[in-house]
């Protein structure tokens, strides 16, 4: 793959473009789904190709190809240059400079590709078997899945940058269905890691089964303004929506409720929000971003104060700052956008049990619906929710059919306790979080 880049850059120079960048991707992904201890679906997919950005007279052109023949390379170069003629001039376009030091990360596990498929199937089977055995009310496992991926990413540009890294990850997840009479509920669990030996099918199966039965018999509750505790998974989902508001691109376009609030209190003093592209052991880590800028820790909110936003080279230039190493691409077929790496709410010091123990009456939220409808410009949200009633510090009656409405910034400002149980779900993570005085609409 790396032999392609010098050829393409040479062709670009001969065509007269001043700046160019070649992004190369070679990846493989395996997915195994098990049902009734039989393999229901086994899918192996590969993606290989390159994306080319050219900057000529401050105009950006882009093209890509999965065909690496000489003829295809020439056509891709011509297409990228032709595309640059169709866009307006913008002095903010640029590519990464040579000479940056990249963090040293352990991202590739040889064992993932060495392990036989039969063994990977048995891991998914164990998830299903454990979930079904966890409780007599677990009647079915809707999904028991093993998944892994390995990839190699390279970036070459006309500024002399030539950088490559290799990575891999693997994981398990399960979705179980609990049933009692006519009532049926679902529960899930997920376990992804950079290391094959970290996978724990028993834990995944037990957690999915436990979650499937804990909501059986759930009913609505009277409307009330109560303390609300968000499970780590739910808080991670809320952070995923907040992530958009921290994008430098959203700020430039006037689509973030945080725009213009740098240096202001936007959350409780207990809140620290971080994006860390070089966090050891995490699936979202890499030595450099999709433009070749070194990754690292970017503290976005410290003690409740907004410090800044996430940027790629373009949005950084537009905003008068430096790139935070947050250029991301879905594949070689897309240009680098602003995105997160390992985006998380830092853990607090309070054990989860202590956080719950201080509540006389409240709601522990285990699932929300409609997160995608939250408005990133105003921060307003209205979410369907389910969970468990908190009474005298204990989780008691399952609750469903309620709604929680509010504003994302008000929610952040209302956080009065952060537990020490930070949990990652792929590239996002959060601990258990308690928020005072949210309005719950029930029956």
N, C-alpha and C positions, 0 to 999 in steps of 0.2 A: 504493500500500500504506500509506503513512504517514497518509493521511486516515482510515484505519480506526481507528487507535489513539485519537485524541482522542474519537471517537464512543463507543468501548467504555468508556473511562475515565469519561466523563460518565454513561453508563448505570449503571456500577458505583456511582458516587457517589449517584445518585438511588435506588439500591436499598439504600443505607445501609452498604455495606462501607467500612471505614476505609482499607485499603491495597490497591492493585492494580498489576499489571504486565502489559504486553502485549509479547509477543515475536513479531516478524514475520520470515518467511523467504520469499524469492523466489529460486529456484535453477533451474539448467539443467545437465544432464549429458549428454555425448556419449561413446559407447563404440563403437569400430570394431575388429572382429576380422577378421584376414586369414588365409587358409589356401590354399596353392597359388597365391599371388599374386592370389587372388580374395577379394572381400569376403564373408565367411561370416556376419557378423552386424553390423548397424549399428543402434544403439539411441539414441534421443534422448528423454530424460525430463525432465519439469519438476515442480517441487514448489512450491506457493504456499499460504500460509495463516498463521494466527496462533494462538498459545497464550496463554491468560489465567490468571494466578494472582491469586486474591483472598485477603486475610487479614482475617477478621472475628472479633472477640472471640478473637484468638490461635488461630484455626482456619484452616487452609489449604485452599482449594478450587481445583481446576484443571479446565479444559475447553479444547478447541481446535476449530477449524473451518477448512476450506478454502473454504467458501462465504462470500463477503464481502457478501452482500445484507443489507439492514437487518433483515429478519426473522431471518436466521441469526445476526446479531450479538446480537440480543436473546435468542435461545435460548441462545447460548453463555454470555452473562453470567448468565442464570438458572441454567444447569446448574452453572457454577463456584460460585455462591453456595450452591446446594443441596448440592453435594458437600462444601462446607466444614462443613456441619452434621453430617456423618457422621464427622468425625475428632475426636480429642482435642485439647484446648488445649495449646499449646506456645509459650512466650514467645520461643523462638529464631527463629521465622519472621520474615523481614524482606525488604525490597527495597533496592536500592542508593540511596544519597543523591546529590543533585545537587552538582556543583562539583568533580569529579575531573578531572585533566589526563590525557589519553590520549596514548600514544606515537604519533608520526607514522610510518606505515609505508607502503611502496609494495607494495600487495597485488594491484592490478588491472592486467592487461596487455590492452589493447584488441586487440592483434594476435591473441589466441587466438580471439576471435569473428569477426574480420575474415578470417581465412584460410579459403579454400574447403575444402570437405570432400574434394575430389579430392587436394589437397595433403596433408591429414592421412592419407588412405588410403595415399598414397605413402610416408609415414614408416613406417607399419606394414609395408608391403611391403619396405622397405629393411631393416628388422630381420630379417625372414624370410630375405631373399636373402643378407644378410651372414652370418647364422648358418650357413646351408647351405654357403656357400663357405669358411667358416673352417677346416673339416677334413673330409676325405673320409669320416670315420666318423660325422659328423652326418647322419643319414638322414632326419630329419623335424623340423619345427618345430611343436610342439603348439599353441602360442599365439604370435601376434604382434599386439599390441594397442596402439592409440592411445586415449587418454582425456583429456577435459578437462571442467572444471566452472567455472561462474561463478555468483556468488551475491550477494545483498544482504541484510543483517541489520540490523534496527532494534529498539530497546528503548525503550519509553515507560512511565513509571510515575507514580503519584500524588505522588511526592516532587519532581516537576518534571524528571525525567530524560528527555531526548529525544536519543538517540544512534543514528547510522547509519554503517555502513561497507560498502564493496563490495570483493569479492575474486574471484580466479580462480586456477586452476592447470591444468597439463597434464602429460602423461607418456606414457611408452612402457614396455612390458615384453614380454619374450619368454621362452618356455620351449622349449628344444631337447632332442632325444633323440639320444644317441650310441649306436652299436651296433657291436659287434665279435663276430662269431660269434653265440652265443646270448645274450651279455651285453648288456643295454641299461641305460643310465643317463640321468638328466635333469639339465639345468642351466638356470639362469634368470638374468635380469638385469633391473634396473629403473632408470628414470631419470625422476623427477618434478621439476618446477620451477614457480616462479611466472612464469617467462618462456618464451615460445614459442621464442625464439632459442637457448635453452640446451639444447634437446632434441638428442640425438646418437644417431640410429638405428644408425650404424655401430658405435659403442661398445657399445650394448646387444646387437646381434647377435653381435659378436665375443666378448663376455663370456659370453653364454648358450652359444655353441658351445664355448668353451674349458672351461667348467664341465661340459658334457655329456660330454666325452671324458676328463676328468682322472680320473674314478672308474672307468673301464672296467678290468676285471680285478680289482676290489676283492675282498679276502678278509678273514676275521676274523683276529684276532691273539690271542696268549696273554694271559691275565689278568695285570695288573700295576698297580702304583702308580707313576704317571709324571707328569711335568709335562704339562699340557694347555694348548694355545693355542686360544682361541676366535676364529674369523673374525669380523669386524665384524657380519655379518648374524646370526650365531648369538648373539653377545653382546647384540645389540639385542633378540633374542627373549627372552633371559634377563631383560633390563631390563624388558621388557613385563610379565613375570610379577611382577617386583619392584615395578612401578608400583602394583599393588594394595596392597602392604604400606605404601606411602607415602600412601595415601588417608586423610584425616581421618575419613571415614565408616567405613572398616575399623577404624581405631583405636577409635572410639567403640563399635563393635559387638563389640570384642574379637576381631577377625578378622585382626590383623596381628602377625607375629612381632617387629615393631619397637616395638610399643606399650610405653610406659614407659621407653624407652631413650634419650631425648633427653639429649645431653651425654655419651653413652657411645661408646666405639669399637665400631663395628659393621662396619668394613671396614678394609682395608689403608690405611696413610697415603698411598698413591698414588691413592686413590679420591676423586673429586669428582663427585657426582651433582647434576644441575641440571634444573630445569624452567623454561623461558624462553618465555613467551607473546608476547614482543615481539622475538624474535630475527630480525634482518633477513634476508630472502631465504628463509625457511623456510615450508613449507606449513602448519605448525601455528600460525603467528603471527596475531594479531588485536589491534586497539587496546584492546578490552575483552572480557570473558568473557560468558557467556550470561546474566549478571545485570546487566551494565553496569559491573562493577568493572574498573579499569585492569589490563592485563596487565603483566608484567615478569619479572625474573629472581628465581627462588626457589632458593637453594642448600640442598639437602636434606642432603647429606653433604659435609663439608669436611675434608680430611686424615684421612678415615676416621671422623670423628665425626658422629653424627646430630644435626642442628640442628633439624629440625622436619618437618612434614607438609604436604600439599596440602589446601587448604580452599576451600569455597564459603561463602556468608554463614551458612548454617544450621550447618554443622559448626564454623565458626570461633566462632560464638556459644556453641555447646555446649562448646567446648574452651577458652574464655576468651582467644582470640587474634583477629587480624583476618584477613579473607579474603585468600588469596594470588592471587585472580583465576583460580581453577581450576574455575569452574562451567562445565559443558559440557552440550550437548544434542545428541541424535542428529538431531532435527528439531523443528519447531514442535509436534509431537505429544507431546513428552516434557517432563518437568520438569527443571530443572537439577540434575545430579548432580556429584559430584567426579570430575574426570578430569585427564589431563595435556594439555599443549600441545606444546611441543618438549621432550621428556624425553630426556636423554642423559647418558652418562658422558663427562666431559671428557677430551680427548686428553692423552697424556703427551708425553715428549720423545724417546723412543727410536724410531728407524726400525724398521719391521717386520722387515727383514732382520737387524738387530742382535739383536732380541728372539729370533728363531729361531736365530741363529748361536750363541747361548750354550747351546743344548740338545744334549746328547749323544744322548739318546733320548727321544722324547715323541710326542704325538699332536696334530695340527692338525685341529680339528673344523670341518667345513664344513656339517654338517647334523645336527639333532637331531630326534627324534620323541617326542611325549608331553609337550611343555612345559606343556600345559593341565592335566596331572595333578599338577603341583607344588603342594604344600600351602602356601597363603599364611599359614596360622596357625602351623604348625611350621617352615616353610621347607624341609621334606624334599622331595627329588626323586629320580626314577630315570628316566633318559632313554635311549632308543635313540640311537646316534650313528654317524656315518660321517665319514671324513676322510682325511688323509694322514699316514703315519708320518714323524716327524722323526728323521733319523739324521745325527749330526755336523753339526747346524745346517742341513741341507738337507731339503726335502720330497721324499720318495721314494715308497714303495709305497702305493697306495690301500687303505683299510681300511673294511670295513663289518661289520655284524652284531655290534657291541659295545654295551655299556651303561655309562653313567656314573651313579653314585649319590652322593648327598651331601646337604648342607644349604646353602641359599642364603646364610646368613650365614657359614658356614665357607668357602664359595666366595669371598665378598667379602673375608674376612680373609686368604685364601690368595693373593690377587693379588700377584705380585712384579714385574710389569712391565706397563706400559701404553704402547702404541705411539702415534705421532703421526698416525695415519691415520683420524681421526674421520670416519665415513661415516653420513649420514642416510638412513633409509628412511621417507619421509613424516614422521610426527610423532615418531619415535624414532631415536636414533643411538648409535653406540659405535665405538671404535677396536678394533684387535686387542689382546687381553688374554691374559696368561699367568698360569696358576694352578699352584702347586706341589702335588704329591702328591695327585692325584685318583685314586680307584680305578676302573680300567677292567676290566670283566668281559668276557672274550672266550671263545675256545674252550677 
